[in-house]
Amino acid sequence: MKQSVFILGSFVVDLTAKAAWLPTEGETIKGNYFKIGPGGKGANQAVAAVRAGADVQLMTKIGQDLFSPVAIDSFTQESLMSNLVLIDKNNPTGIALIMVSEDGANQILVVPGASACITEDDLLCAKQAISTSRIFLTQLEVNIDAVEKAIDVAYTNQVEVILNPAPAQPVRDDLYNKIDYITPNETETKLLTGYDVADLDGCHLAAKYFFDRGVKNVLITLGGLGVYVNNREMFSLIPAMSVHVVDTTGAGDAFNGAFAASLDAGEDVFAAALFANVAAGLSVQSFGTAPAMPYRRDIVKALKEWNVRPDLQVFNS
């Protein structure tokens, strides 16, 4: 049986500053903390999946500049460095400007740089690796043409596809029926479906929107409210853990990486979502993105201590 996770996604260097509050337009405030570290949705999710116990292959693209060693050091440390980490001599390594308030809220500006330059031709060297994986995970932070081509490859080879549609942007309608799991947050769900998911009825309507277009499973991450999970027949609203929030920046990435790892380990969508929900809860208790991704032993320990199980209910579409 296939068993590995292939992730196509971005790497950026996080330039993170913390202050008592987030500045408004035209406002200058003093910060109290600054850090440079590895980030990007693809890289963060890859680190999360590795630490959650998966065998992971990451395809991304970085520049050849003063920030590229941050990527190489991180990938080497997490056993993610391979010939699928492409070097672009013409474009810079991507960066993210992140501002975090004392209560953990954030504002982020991403300049994807080389990550946005992954091409369909680049995917030729990854076709074999994608087709022999069990799980394929991607986002929308890289070139959409490459994302769509990679999903086509995964689908053709019966590889389960997870799409984290972040940042939200339109995708081809015919792509939805190739997606096994879609994992938007509240904002992304509203942009893609038009439905507000502030309540359960809104979640149901958004799920039906995706189901009508062919998606097999819908998971809507709801921040402090937890995660809504629906497999067309049953649904569950899994609550978030009650934790002291330090930084929410990488919570979605922690969720997606751990979710992919749990599916790869053979769990069903509800058990995998519960595992991923705990991983996200652990990640927000630390500052940063990739460095905040929790290890499997800590997720398993927290799961046992929390002792919550998905409350499954029949979905009447």
N, C-alpha and C positions, 0 to 999 in steps of 0.2 A: 504494500500500500504506500502511495506517495505520502511523504511527511516532511514538509519544509514550508517556509513562508518566503515569498518573493515580494519585495517592496520597491515600487517605482516612486520616487519622490524627490523633494528638494532638500538641499543642505544650505543653510545660511548661518552666518555668525551672528549670535544674539548680542546686541549692545544694550544692556539692561540697566535702567536707572530707577531708583525708588525714591518716593517723596511722600509727604503726609497726605497729599491729595493730587489728583490729576489736573494739570493746568487747562484752563479754558482758552478759547481763541484770543490771541493777543496777550496772554498772561505769561509772565516769567516767574518761576518759583525756584527755590533752592532744593536740591535733592540731598539725600543722606546716604546713598549707597550706589555703587556702579560696578558692573561686572561684564567681562567679555567671555563668551562661552559658546559651545556648539549648539546649533538649533536647526530649525527647518522642519516642516511637518514630516517629510519622508524620513529624515535622519532620526528625529525624535521617536517616531513610531517604530523604527527599526531597533533603536536602543531599548525601547519598552518591550518589544517582542523578544529580543535576546534575553533580557533580564527576567522575563516571565517564563523562560525555558525553551524557546523555539530555536530551531536552526534557521537562520535568516540570511538571505542574500539581498543586498541593497544595490539598486542602480540609481545613481545620481550624477551630477556634473558640477565640478568646482573650477575656479580659476587658477591661474598660476601667479599668485600675488602674496601679499603679507598675511592674508587671512587663510590661505589654503593649508598651512600647517595645523591650524586649529581643527580642520576637518580630518586631516590625515592622522593626527594624534588621537582624536576621539575614535575614529574608525578602527585604528590599530588596537586601542585599549578594549574595545567592545567586540573584537573579532569580526568586523564588518568590512575590512579593507580587502578589495579584490580588483580584478580588471574591469569590473562593472562600475567602479568609481572613475568616471571619465574626467580628463583634464582638458579644459578649454583655454587656449592661449590667447584668445581674442576678447574674452569677456571676463569680468571680475567675479570672484566668489560672491555669492549673495549675502546680503545683510538684513537684519531686522532691528529696527529701533523700537525698543520696548520701554514703556513707562508703567510702573506699578505703584499703586497707592498703598497706604498702611493697611487697608482692609482687604487687600489682595486683588482689587479690580485692576484692569490693564487697558492700555491703548497700544496698538501695534501698527507700524508701517514697515512693510516688507519690500525690499528691492531684490528680486530673485536672481538677477545677474545670470551666471552660467547655468543655473538650474532651469531657467526658462528656455534654454537652448538645446535641450535634449530633443533629437530629431527622430523621425521614423527610421532613418538609416542607422542611427545609433542602436536602435532596438534589435538589429540583425544579430548583434553579438550576444543578446540576451534571450533570444527566442527559445533556445534549448533549455536554459535555466527556468524560464517561465513555464514552459510546457511540462516540465518534470516536477514542478512544485505541487503542493496540495492546496495552498492558499495564495492568492494574489491580492495584494493590498495597494491601493493608490489613492491619490488626492487630486486636487485641481490647482495645485500651486506650480505645476510645471506645464510645459507645452501641451495644450489640449489634444492636438493631433497625435502626439506620442502616446498620451493616455488612452485615447480611443483605439489606437492600433494595438497597444499592449493588452487591453481588455479583449479585443478580438482574438488575439493569440491565446490568451488564457481560456476563453470560452470554447474555442475550437478544440482545445486539448482537455476539456472537462476539469479545468482547475477552478475551484470556487473563488468568486470575485467579491471583494469588499471594496466599495467605493465610499470614501470619506469626502463628500462634495464641498471641500473647503479650500480656498474661499469659493463661495457659491457663484456659479456661472452656468449658463445654459449648456446642456449636453444634447447630443442627438437623441431623438425619441426612440430610435431603434436600438440604442445602447442599453436602455433600461432593462430589456428582457434578457440581457446577458449578465445582470448584476444579481448576485445571490444575497448580498447584504448591503444596505445603504445606511450610512451613519451620520446624518446631519445633526447640527445643534438647532436650537430654537430659531435663531436668525436665518440660518441657511434653509431651514424648512420653510419659513415664511417666504423667502425669496424664490425658492424653487416651486412651491405649490400654491402660494397665495393664502395659506391658512395660518392663523395664529394658534400656537399650541400651548396657550396659557392654561388650558383645561383639557380634560380627557376627551371631550367631544372633538376638540380641535386636532388632537393627536390622531383620533380615529379617521377624521376626514383627510388628514395629510397622508396617513398610511394607505387609505383607499386610493388616493391620487397616485401613489407609487405603484400599488398593486395593479391598478388599471393599465399601467404602462409596462408591466411585466416583472417588476422587482419581486423577489421571492420572500425576503425578510426585511422589516423596517425597524431600525433602532434610532430613536430620537433622544439625544442627550440633552438633559434639562437643567444642567448646572446643579444648584443646591437641592433641586427637587428629585434628582436621580436620573433614571433612564426609562423610556417607554419602549417596550419590545413587543413586536407583533410578527407572527409567522403565517399569517392569513387565517389560521384556525383558532389560535389562542393568543391572548395578549397579557402583559403584566406591566405594572408600573413599579419598578424596583427603586426603593428610596435611596437617597444618598446617605453615606455615613455622616454622623455628626462629628465634625473635626474643627480644629483651629486652622483657619485659612490664612496662609502666608502669601501665596502667589498662584493664581489660577491659570497662568499662561499656557502651561503644557498639559492641562487636564484632559483635553480632547485627544491629544496624541497618546497619552498614557492609556486612555480607554481603548483606542483603536489598536495599538500594538499588543496590549494584553488580550484583547478580544481575539485577534488573529492567532496568537499563541495558544489560547485555550481551545479554539476550534481545531487547530492543528493537532492538539493533544486528544481530540476525539469527543469533546464536550458538545452538547446541543446548544442551540442559540440562547436559551434562557440561562443555562449554567455558565456559558461563556460570558454573557452580558453581566451576570452577577460578579464573576471574577474580575472583569474589566472595570466594573463600577467601583469595586474596592481599590483596584490599582489607581484609578483616577483620584479617589479620596485620599490615598496615601501621598500622591504626587503633589497635591496642593498644600501640603504641610511643609514643603521645602521650597527654597528660592531657586528659580531657574527652570529650564525646560529639560533638555537631555539629562543633565546631572540629577534631576529630581525623580527620574523614572525608578519605580520600586523594583526590588528583586522578588522572585517567585516565593522564596521562603517567608518574606514579610507579608506578601499578599495572602498566602495560605494561612499564616498565623492570624492575620486580621479577620479573615473569613470565619475562622473557628471562633474567635472572640465575639464577633458581631452576631453570628448565628442567625442570619436572615435567609429565607428561601423565597424564590419568586412565587407570588400569589397568582396562579394562572386562572384566567377567565375566558369564556368563550367569546370569540369575536364575531359579531353579527354584522356583516358588511351590507 
